Amino acid sequence: MATGQSMLDTMEVMDRGLQLQSGETGVTLALRALNASQDHFESMMALQPNVMGSSVGTVTTSANTEATAFPSGLIRLDRVQFLDPDTSRPLWDLERVGPVGDHYDSRVIAPYVQFNSTTTGRPMRYWTNATNIYWDPLPNATHTIRYYGMKVADDITAGGTFAYPDMVMLPITTFAVKLLRVGKDDDTVPITQIGLDVFGPVIQTMARFNRDRPPGYDYRYVHTE
């Protein structure tokens, strides 16, 4: 696995004027550029479904409390499941509510699907604005909910281990060197376009890691009419 220092070493190869060994003058600024580069990479990677979705964690509800804080650092939410309190294994998937605030509806049209403000119980559905997660129905107790998705990695440090596969190191360092050059005398080519150029191939590779076969249809509802 690459380290922060090996990334600084690679930056020196790209720009022989950089001084990025331990104690040298350019290390602090170069680490800032590397972390800005990593942030930009993550913003692009998060747009790809089913890629780098290795983050699995839990949030807990509180009795008679409508919402729970969104997990810190989570930039793509892939799935939410209710955990069995006895086995800590999933009992069901929570259904995502699309329209804003539609986890609540005082019109009880279909009680087995839509809950109203007086209903409490185990959450079956959720809506989120990436700040809070709102539950439907209103939780009647403390429940544990598992989430899957992509979280941002820790900041790159000289002595730390790089969080991503080695093939990501070169695009990250290339973009970081370009950022440093912008502060000197580089041309005015939009930095976002450079990001597409350097990150595009590795993101495509990571997005296609599983070429087994497409998933089949998932029939989840029974129609009675």
N, C-alpha and C positions, 0 to 999 in steps of 0.2 A: 504493500500500500504506500502511496505517495505521502510525504509529509509536507508541512508548510515550508520547511527549508529546501526540500527538493524542488518545490514550485518556485521559490526565490532563485534557486540555481538556474532553473530553466529560463526565467526572465532575464538573467544575466547573459545567457546565450543569445537571446533575441535582441538585446540592447546592451552592447559591450560597455556602455558608459555607466550602467547602473552599478551601485556598490551595495550588495545585499547579503553579505556575510555577517555573521554574528558581531554585533557592536559597530557595524558600519552605518554611515549616515542615512542611507536610503531605505533601511528596513521598515521603519514605521510607515512611511508613505506608501511603500510597495504593498504592505499588508492591507492598508486601506483600499488600494486598488484591487487587490485579490478578493477582498470581501465584497466590494461593489460588483465585481465581475461574477462572483458566486451568487449574489442576490439576483442579478439579471438572468443568469442561467436558470435559477429556480423559478423565476416568474414565467419563463418560457416553458420549462419542463412541466409545470403545474397545469398547463393547458392540454397536455396529452393524457387521455384517460388510461388508467391501468398501468401507469409507469411510476416507479419509485413510490409506490403506495405501501411501503413496508411499515409505516407508522401505525401502530395499533395501541389504543389506550382506552380509558374509560372516563366517563363523567357520571356524577350522581345527582339524582333529583332530590328535592326536598318536599315534604308533605305540604300540600296546599300552596305551592309556589309554582307559578306559571312557567318560569324560564330558568335555565342554567347557563353559566358563562361558557362561551365558545372556547374550545381548547387552545391554549396559547401556542402560537407558532404553526398552527395547522393552516395550510394554504389551499388544500384541495380535500374535500370530504367525499369519500367514495361509497360508504355504506354505514348504516347505524343499526345496531341490534340490541334487543332486550335480553339481559342475562338472567338465567335461572338463579335465584338466590341460594339454592341448595347445591348446585353443581358448578356454578360460574361459567356455564356454557350457554350459547345462544338458544333462546326459545323461539324468537321470531324476528324478522326484519321490521323495523319501523318504516312506515310509508312516508315518503317525502311529500310535503304539501307545497305546491308551486306558488299560487297567488299569495301576495304579501298579506300576512295576518290571517290567512284562511284556516289556521288551526282552530280558530274559534268561530262558531256560527250559532247564534241564538235560535235559528230556525231548525228545528229537529225534523228534517225531512226523511233521513234514513238512519235510524238510531244505531244500526250495526256498523255504519261507516262514519257518520258525523256525530260528534258529541257536542253538548251545549255547555253553558257556563256552570251548570249545577252538577255535572257529571264528574266524578273522580274515579281513579283507578290506575292501572298500569298503563304507561304510555304506549299508544299504538301508532301514532303519527307525530311528525315534527315539522316545524318550519324554522329556518334560521336566516339571520342577516349577517352572519360571520362575526357578530358581537355576542349574541345570545342564541340559545336554542330554546324554542318554545314548544311545549308538549301538549299533546291532545290524546286522551283527556287530561285534566288537571291531576298531577300525581297525588296519590293518597298516602304515600309513604316515601321513605328513602329507597330508591331503586338504582341499580347500576346499569348503565348503558355503555356498550362498547362501540367505538368508532374505528373506521379504517380510513386511511388517506395519506397525504404527503405533508410532512412537516419540514420546515426550514432546518438546515444543518447548523451546527455551532460555527461560530466565526473561525476563520483560518488563523492559526498562530504558527510562529516559526517552529516551535517544538511539538506541535500537535499533529495528529494523523488526519489526512484529507478524508472527508466523509464520503466521497463518491468514488466510483471505479477509476482506475488509472487512465482510461481512455478519455476521461473528462478533464484531466489535468492540463493537457495542451491547449484546448479551447479556453479554459479559464485563464491560464497564464497569458495567452495571446491577447485576449480582450483586456486584461489588466495592463499589459505593456502599452496597448493602444490608448487606454485611458491616461496613462502617464504622458504619452506623447502629445495628447490633446492639450495638456497643460504647458507644452513647450512650443513646438512649431509645426504640429501636424496639420494636414489639410482639413477641409471643412466637411468631409464626407460624414453624413449622419452616423453617430456612434451606434444607433439602433440597427442600421443596415449592416454594420460590421458584425454586430451580435448575431444577426441572422446567418451571415456567412460562416462564422467560426463555430457557432453552436448547432447549426442546422443538421449537419451530417451525424454528429454524435447523438443528437436527440432522436433522429430517425432510427438509428441503430438500437437505442434503448427502447423506443416505442414498439419495435418489432421483435422483441426478445422471444416471444412465444408465437411460433408459426404453426402450431399443432393443427388446429382446425377452428372454424368459427363456432361459437356456442349455439346450441339449439334454442328453439322457442321456449319461453317460460310462461306457461298458462297459469295465472294466479287467481282468476276470478271465475265464478260460475254465473252464467246469465240465465235467468228464469223466464224471460219474456222473448 
